């Protein structure tokens, strides 16, 4: 991480599904055009959300696999026979132990009318139909892998690095929990004994009950975190840097009784801590990760991040209260962080500003540029000491609440539905973003 953080830089947050779909899917000409626009705008990073296959609600944080890619992003697929005959396909399948279990999971889920795996009654994998289906899923994943790495090479060759996103937890109804249930805190029927979330705080009187199964950390520790290292290795393969969501859960995590409808009845349990990061660091010869360290944190969480020299996150929308020591206030943002105006879980900065109280709006106006509060916030993020500044594309385009990507704690509705407008890659916007980044010393020489 030292080499990466030594150069001030900036980038844009835009999920793949927000791109306009072209005839060759989402990973071809549409994505390349966006990369070209980033280069024109003087940006060095493109941050996306998790890329796995989504289910109900389309949330990229509740996917059927932590290893597979979303095959619906592909364009027309070549005949499966042509794909499986390629030497590269054979090499891919041998290097991807997650592939066949994922394909089998997908077949069985379809055979059981989409029910979650712990409710399956049909478990056969024999027969021509099943084997043909499994080959097709494997072929799709090879194509995703090939197209993604082609896109990554295109970006890297033009000086743009890709930032991925790794949720700390996985969905209960996923290939990984089905295939290796011993690594998760489940009962004899495959149901979670306790689930993930965060306790009540001043944001929510009942906390947040996410519902993901918790890890059986002793089982992970017993084989030196094999599964986690494989999961992160996949992310390292696809991205230049990876944001690890809910970093505080590696220090301590909130365990909620599964029968509880809220996050009130739970307890803090110790996470894997230093043992985990020592194993990961040894496996990769370093830690090319960003720690999502947002929320109410203890000293031990800060100390864990500092010990492993992981960049943290700062969000300017959180930085305008009365706390002089607020780490999200522009003046308090430190070098070892990535500074955002907002994230995928925030309202757009314009939407946030328009609904903020008068005191907050006055503090934003004090940044300057009263006619463009979003630009003032973006400039403030760029001018912080953070090694990297990230701007959601909605902020670059000065879009309001209608362009919000996600509202935490809600399912369906407009969540994950925002798409880049047809005129969303205008030369004027790239020129303005380049000028802002250049003034803050964030454009590579």
C-alpha positions as CSV (number, residue, x, y, z in Angstrom):
1,X,0.0,0.0,0.0
2,X,2.9,2.4,0.6
3,X,3.6,2.9,-3.1
4,X,0.0,3.4,-3.9
5,X,-0.7,6.0,-1.2
6,X,2.4,8.0,-1.9
7,X,0.7,9.6,-4.9
8,X,-2.2,12.0,-4.4
9,X,-5.0,10.9,-6.7
10,X,-8.8,11.0,-7.2
11,X,-11.4,8.9,-8.8
12,X,-15.1,8.3,-9.4
13,X,-17.6,5.9,-7.8
14,X,-20.0,4.4,-10.4
15,X,-21.3,0.8,-10.3
16,X,-21.2,-1.3,-13.4
17,X,-25.0,-1.5,-13.5
18,X,-25.3,2.3,-13.7
19,X,-23.7,2.2,-17.1
20,X,-25.8,2.3,-20.3
21,X,-26.1,-1.2,-21.8
22,X,-24.6,-1.6,-25.2
23,X,-25.0,-4.5,-27.6
24,X,-21.8,-6.1,-26.2
25,X,-23.1,-5.9,-22.6
26,X,-21.9,-3.8,-19.7
27,X,-18.2,-4.8,-19.8
28,X,-17.4,-3.8,-23.4
29,X,-17.7,-0.6,-25.3
30,X,-19.9,1.2,-22.6
31,X,-17.3,0.5,-19.9
32,X,-14.4,1.4,-22.1
33,X,-16.1,4.8,-23.0
34,X,-16.4,5.5,-19.3
35,X,-12.7,4.7,-18.8
36,X,-11.8,7.1,-21.6
37,X,-13.9,9.8,-20.0
38,X,-12.1,9.2,-16.7
39,X,-8.7,9.7,-18.4
40,X,-10.0,12.9,-20.0
41,X,-11.1,14.0,-16.5
42,X,-7.7,13.3,-15.0
43,X,-8.9,10.5,-12.7
44,X,-6.8,7.6,-11.6
45,X,-9.4,5.3,-10.0
46,X,-12.7,3.8,-10.9
47,X,-14.6,2.4,-7.9
48,X,-17.4,-0.2,-8.3
49,X,-19.6,-2.2,-5.9
50,X,-19.6,-6.0,-5.6
51,X,-19.8,-7.8,-8.9
52,X,-21.6,-11.0,-7.9
53,X,-24.9,-12.3,-9.2
54,X,-27.7,-10.7,-7.4
55,X,-31.1,-12.0,-6.3
56,X,-34.3,-10.4,-4.9
57,X,-33.9,-6.6,-4.6
58,X,-30.8,-6.5,-6.9
59,X,-28.5,-5.6,-4.0
60,X,-24.9,-6.2,-4.8
61,X,-24.4,-6.8,-1.1
62,X,-26.7,-9.9,-1.1
63,X,-25.3,-12.1,-3.9
64,X,-25.5,-15.8,-4.7
65,X,-21.7,-16.0,-4.8
66,X,-18.8,-14.1,-3.4
67,X,-16.6,-15.5,-6.2
68,X,-18.8,-15.5,-9.4
69,X,-19.5,-12.5,-11.6
70,X,-22.9,-11.4,-12.7
71,X,-23.3,-13.1,-16.1
72,X,-26.3,-10.9,-17.0
73,X,-23.7,-8.1,-17.7
74,X,-22.3,-10.1,-20.6
75,X,-23.3,-9.5,-24.2
76,X,-24.4,-12.4,-26.5
77,X,-22.6,-15.6,-25.4
78,X,-20.6,-17.7,-27.9
79,X,-21.6,-21.3,-28.2
80,X,-20.7,-23.2,-25.1
81,X,-18.9,-25.9,-27.2
82,X,-16.5,-23.2,-28.6
83,X,-15.8,-21.9,-25.1
84,X,-15.1,-25.2,-23.4
85,X,-12.7,-26.2,-26.2
86,X,-10.3,-23.3,-25.4
87,X,-7.1,-24.1,-23.5
88,X,-7.7,-20.9,-21.4
89,X,-11.0,-22.3,-20.3
90,X,-9.4,-25.5,-18.9
91,X,-6.8,-23.4,-17.1
92,X,-9.5,-21.2,-15.6
93,X,-11.6,-24.1,-14.3
94,X,-8.5,-25.7,-12.7
95,X,-7.6,-22.5,-10.9
96,X,-11.2,-21.8,-9.7
97,X,-12.3,-24.4,-7.1
98,X,-15.4,-22.3,-6.4
99,X,-16.6,-22.6,-10.0
100,X,-18.3,-26.1,-10.1
101,X,-19.9,-25.7,-6.7
102,X,-21.4,-22.4,-7.9
103,X,-22.7,-24.0,-11.1
104,X,-24.1,-26.9,-9.1
105,X,-25.8,-24.5,-6.7
106,X,-27.3,-22.6,-9.5
107,X,-28.7,-25.8,-11.1
108,X,-30.2,-27.0,-7.9
109,X,-31.7,-23.7,-7.1
110,X,-33.5,-23.7,-10.4
111,X,-34.5,-27.3,-10.0
112,X,-36.1,-26.3,-6.6
113,X,-38.1,-23.4,-8.0
114,X,-35.7,-20.8,-6.6
115,X,-36.1,-21.8,-3.0
116,X,-33.2,-21.2,-0.6
117,X,-30.8,-24.1,-0.4
118,X,-31.8,-25.2,3.1
119,X,-35.4,-25.8,1.8
120,X,-34.3,-27.9,-1.2
121,X,-35.9,-31.3,-1.7
122,X,-34.3,-32.1,-5.1
123,X,-30.6,-32.6,-4.8
124,X,-29.7,-34.7,-7.9
125,X,-26.8,-33.5,-10.1
126,X,-26.9,-36.4,-12.6
127,X,-28.4,-36.4,-16.0
128,X,-27.8,-34.7,-19.3
129,X,-29.8,-31.6,-18.5
130,X,-28.0,-31.0,-15.3
131,X,-24.5,-31.5,-16.8
132,X,-25.4,-29.2,-19.8
133,X,-26.6,-26.5,-17.4
134,X,-23.5,-26.8,-15.3
135,X,-21.2,-26.5,-18.3
136,X,-23.1,-23.4,-19.5
137,X,-22.8,-21.7,-16.1
138,X,-19.0,-22.5,-16.1
139,X,-18.7,-21.1,-19.6
140,X,-20.5,-17.9,-18.6
141,X,-18.1,-17.5,-15.7
142,X,-15.1,-18.0,-17.9
143,X,-16.5,-15.3,-20.2
144,X,-17.1,-12.9,-17.3
145,X,-13.5,-13.6,-16.1
146,X,-12.1,-13.0,-19.6
147,X,-14.1,-9.9,-20.3
148,X,-13.4,-8.4,-16.9
149,X,-9.6,-8.9,-17.2
150,X,-9.7,-7.4,-20.7
151,X,-11.5,-4.4,-19.3
152,X,-9.0,-4.2,-16.4
153,X,-6.1,-4.3,-18.8
154,X,-7.7,-1.5,-20.9
155,X,-8.1,0.6,-17.7
156,X,-4.6,-0.1,-16.4
157,X,-3.0,0.7,-19.7
158,X,-4.5,4.1,-19.5
159,X,-3.5,4.8,-15.9
160,X,-6.8,3.9,-14.3
161,X,-6.9,1.5,-11.4
162,X,-10.1,-0.4,-10.4
163,X,-11.3,-0.5,-6.8
164,X,-13.6,-3.4,-5.9
165,X,-15.8,-4.0,-2.9
166,X,-15.8,-7.0,-0.6
167,X,-18.7,-7.3,1.9
168,X,-17.6,-8.8,5.2
169,X,-20.6,-11.1,5.2
170,X,-22.1,-13.3,2.6
171,X,-25.8,-14.1,1.9
172,X,-27.2,-17.2,3.6
173,X,-28.7,-18.4,0.3
174,X,-25.3,-18.5,-1.5
175,X,-23.1,-21.1,-3.1
176,X,-20.4,-20.6,-0.4
177,X,-22.7,-21.2,2.6
178,X,-24.3,-24.2,0.9
179,X,-20.9,-25.8,-0.1
180,X,-19.0,-25.1,3.1
181,X,-21.6,-24.8,5.8
182,X,-19.1,-25.8,8.5
183,X,-17.5,-22.4,8.1
184,X,-20.7,-20.6,9.2
185,X,-22.6,-20.4,12.5
186,X,-25.6,-22.6,11.5
187,X,-27.8,-25.1,13.3
188,X,-28.2,-28.7,12.2
189,X,-31.0,-27.7,9.8
190,X,-28.7,-25.2,8.0
191,X,-30.4,-22.1,9.5
192,X,-28.3,-19.4,11.1
193,X,-28.1,-19.6,14.9
194,X,-27.2,-15.9,15.1
195,X,-27.1,-13.3,12.4
196,X,-25.1,-10.1,11.6
197,X,-26.0,-6.5,12.1
198,X,-25.2,-3.5,14.3
199,X,-26.7,-2.6,17.7
200,X,-29.0,0.3,18.4
201,X,-27.4,3.8,18.2
202,X,-28.5,7.4,17.7
203,X,-29.3,6.5,14.1
204,X,-31.7,3.7,15.0
205,X,-33.3,2.7,18.2
206,X,-33.5,-0.9,17.2
207,X,-30.2,-1.1,15.3
208,X,-29.8,-2.8,12.0
209,X,-30.5,-6.5,11.5
210,X,-28.8,-7.6,8.3
211,X,-29.6,-11.2,8.6
212,X,-26.4,-12.7,7.2
213,X,-25.0,-15.8,8.8
214,X,-22.0,-15.2,11.1
215,X,-18.7,-16.9,10.6
216,X,-17.5,-19.9,12.7
217,X,-14.2,-18.1,13.2
218,X,-12.6,-21.0,15.1
219,X,-13.1,-23.2,12.0
220,X,-11.6,-20.5,9.7
221,X,-8.6,-20.1,12.1
222,X,-8.1,-23.8,12.2
223,X,-7.2,-23.9,8.5
224,X,-5.4,-20.6,8.5
225,X,-8.3,-18.7,6.9
226,X,-8.1,-20.7,3.7
227,X,-11.6,-19.7,2.5
228,X,-11.1,-16.0,3.2
229,X,-7.7,-16.0,1.5
230,X,-9.3,-17.6,-1.6
231,X,-12.1,-15.1,-1.5
232,X,-9.7,-12.1,-1.3
233,X,-7.5,-13.7,-3.9
234,X,-10.4,-13.6,-6.3
235,X,-10.8,-9.9,-5.5
236,X,-7.1,-9.2,-6.0
237,X,-7.3,-10.9,-9.4
238,X,-10.2,-8.7,-10.5
239,X,-9.2,-5.4,-8.9
240,X,-6.2,-3.3,-8.2
241,X,-7.5,-2.4,-4.7
242,X,-10.4,-3.7,-2.7
243,X,-12.6,-2.0,-0.1
244,X,-13.4,-4.3,2.8
245,X,-16.8,-3.5,4.1
246,X,-17.6,-3.3,7.8
247,X,-14.0,-3.5,8.9
248,X,-14.9,-3.2,12.5
249,X,-16.3,-6.7,12.4
250,X,-12.8,-8.1,12.2
251,X,-12.2,-6.6,15.7
252,X,-15.6,-7.4,17.2
253,X,-18.9,-8.2,15.7
254,X,-22.5,-7.9,16.9
255,X,-24.2,-11.3,17.1
256,X,-28.0,-11.1,17.0
257,X,-30.3,-14.0,18.1
258,X,-31.8,-15.3,14.8
259,X,-35.3,-15.3,16.1
260,X,-35.1,-11.6,17.0
261,X,-36.8,-9.3,14.5
262,X,-34.5,-6.4,15.4
263,X,-30.9,-5.9,16.4
264,X,-31.6,-5.2,20.0
265,X,-31.0,-8.6,21.4
266,X,-27.3,-9.3,20.6
267,X,-23.8,-9.2,22.0
268,X,-20.3,-8.2,21.0
269,X,-18.1,-11.1,20.2
270,X,-14.4,-11.0,19.3
271,X,-13.5,-11.1,15.7
272,X,-10.4,-12.8,14.2
273,X,-8.3,-9.6,14.6
274,X,-4.5,-9.8,14.1
275,X,-4.6,-13.5,13.3
276,X,-6.7,-12.8,10.2
277,X,-4.6,-10.0,8.8
278,X,-1.3,-11.8,9.5
279,X,-2.5,-14.7,7.4
280,X,-3.8,-12.5,4.6
281,X,-0.7,-10.3,4.6
282,X,1.5,-13.4,4.3
283,X,-0.6,-14.8,1.5
284,X,-0.4,-11.6,-0.6
285,X,2.8,-10.1,0.5
286,X,1.0,-7.0,1.6
287,X,-2.6,-5.7,2.0
288,X,-4.0,-4.0,-1.1
289,X,-7.2,-3.1,0.7
290,X,-9.1,-0.1,2.0
291,X,-10.8,-0.5,5.4
292,X,-14.4,0.7,5.6
293,X,-14.2,2.1,9.1
294,X,-17.4,4.1,9.3
295,X,-19.8,4.3,12.3
296,X,-19.2,4.3,16.0
297,X,-15.8,2.7,16.5
298,X,-13.8,1.7,19.6
299,X,-10.1,2.4,20.1
300,X,-9.3,-1.2,19.4
301,X,-10.8,-0.9,15.8
302,X,-8.6,2.2,15.1
303,X,-5.6,0.4,16.5
304,X,-6.2,-2.7,14.4
305,X,-6.3,-0.6,11.2
306,X,-3.2,1.3,12.2
307,X,-1.2,-1.8,13.0
308,X,-1.9,-3.2,9.5
309,X,-1.4,0.2,7.8
310,X,-4.8,0.0,6.1
311,X,-6.2,3.2,4.6
312,X,-9.6,4.1,6.2
313,X,-12.6,6.1,4.9
314,X,-13.9,9.6,5.5
315,X,-17.2,10.9,4.2
316,X,-17.7,14.7,4.1
317,X,-21.5,14.5,4.5
318,X,-20.8,13.3,8.1
319,X,-18.4,16.2,8.8
320,X,-20.5,19.2,9.6
321,X,-21.7,18.8,13.2
322,X,-20.5,20.6,16.3
323,X,-17.7,18.2,17.1
324,X,-14.3,19.9,16.6
325,X,-12.7,16.5,16.5
326,X,-15.1,14.9,14.0
327,X,-12.7,12.8,11.7
328,X,-15.0,13.5,8.7
329,X,-14.6,17.3,8.9
330,X,-12.5,18.4,6.0
331,X,-9.8,19.9,8.2
332,X,-9.5,16.6,10.2
333,X,-9.2,14.2,7.2
334,X,-5.8,12.5,7.4
335,X,-3.3,11.2,4.8
336,X,-4.1,7.5,5.6
337,X,-7.7,7.8,4.3
338,X,-9.8,7.8,1.2
339,X,-12.1,10.9,1.3
340,X,-15.6,10.7,-0.2
341,X,-18.3,13.4,-0.6
342,X,-20.7,10.5,-0.1
343,X,-21.0,6.8,-0.7
344,X,-23.5,4.5,-2.4
345,X,-25.5,4.4,0.9
346,X,-25.7,8.2,1.2
347,X,-28.1,10.6,-0.6
348,X,-26.5,12.5,-3.4
349,X,-24.6,15.5,-2.1
350,X,-27.2,17.8,-3.7
351,X,-30.0,15.9,-2.1
352,X,-28.3,15.9,1.2
353,X,-27.6,19.6,1.1
354,X,-31.2,20.4,0.1
355,X,-32.6,18.6,3.1
356,X,-29.9,19.7,5.6
357,X,-30.7,22.1,8.4
358,X,-29.7,25.7,8.2
359,X,-26.6,25.4,10.3
360,X,-25.2,22.6,8.1
361,X,-26.0,24.5,5.0
362,X,-24.2,27.6,6.3
363,X,-21.2,25.5,7.1
364,X,-21.1,24.1,3.6
365,X,-21.5,27.6,2.2
366,X,-18.5,28.7,4.2
367,X,-16.5,26.4,2.0
368,X,-17.0,28.9,-0.8
369,X,-18.9,28.8,-4.2
370,X,-22.3,29.5,-2.8
371,X,-23.9,28.9,-6.2
372,X,-22.6,25.3,-6.4
373,X,-22.6,23.6,-3.0
374,X,-21.8,20.2,-4.6
375,X,-18.8,21.6,-6.3
376,X,-17.7,23.2,-3.0
377,X,-18.0,19.8,-1.3
378,X,-16.1,18.1,-4.1
379,X,-13.3,20.7,-3.9
380,X,-13.2,20.3,-0.2
381,X,-12.7,16.6,-0.6
382,X,-10.0,17.1,-3.2
383,X,-8.2,19.6,-1.0
384,X,-8.0,17.4,2.1
385,X,-4.9,15.6,3.1
386,X,-6.4,12.2,2.1
387,X,-4.2,10.3,-0.4
388,X,-7.3,9.6,-2.5
389,X,-10.5,11.5,-3.1
390,X,-13.5,9.7,-4.6
391,X,-16.6,11.4,-6.1
392,X,-19.8,9.6,-6.8
393,X,-20.8,10.1,-10.4
394,X,-24.1,11.6,-9.3
395,X,-22.2,14.4,-7.6
396,X,-20.0,15.0,-10.7
397,X,-23.3,15.5,-12.6
398,X,-24.9,17.6,-9.7
399,X,-27.9,15.3,-9.5
400,X,-30.4,15.3,-6.7
401,X,-32.2,12.7,-4.6
402,X,-33.9,11.1,-7.6
403,X,-30.4,9.8,-8.5
404,X,-29.8,8.2,-5.1
405,X,-28.5,4.6,-5.5
406,X,-29.5,3.0,-2.2
407,X,-31.3,3.8,1.0
408,X,-30.1,1.5,3.8
409,X,-32.7,-0.4,5.6
410,X,-35.1,-0.6,2.7
411,X,-35.6,-3.2,0.0
412,X,-36.8,-2.7,-3.6
413,X,-38.2,0.6,-4.8
414,X,-35.5,2.7,-6.5
415,X,-32.6,1.0,-4.8
416,X,-29.8,0.0,-7.2
417,X,-31.8,1.3,-10.2
418,X,-30.1,4.6,-11.1
419,X,-28.6,4.7,-14.6
420,X,-26.2,7.1,-16.1
421,X,-28.1,9.6,-18.3
422,X,-27.5,9.5,-22.1
423,X,-25.6,12.8,-21.9
424,X,-23.8,11.7,-18.7
425,X,-20.2,11.7,-20.1
426,X,-20.1,15.3,-21.4
427,X,-16.7,16.9,-22.2
428,X,-17.6,19.9,-20.0
429,X,-18.0,17.7,-16.9
430,X,-14.6,15.9,-17.6
431,X,-12.9,19.3,-18.1
432,X,-14.3,20.6,-14.8
433,X,-13.4,17.5,-12.9
434,X,-9.8,17.6,-14.3
435,X,-9.5,21.2,-13.3
436,X,-10.7,20.5,-9.7
437,X,-8.3,17.5,-9.4
438,X,-5.4,19.4,-10.9
439,X,-5.8,22.3,-8.5
440,X,-5.5,19.8,-5.6
441,X,-2.4,18.1,-7.0
442,X,-4.4,14.9,-7.9
443,X,-3.7,14.5,-11.6
444,X,-0.8,12.2,-12.4
445,X,2.1,13.9,-14.2
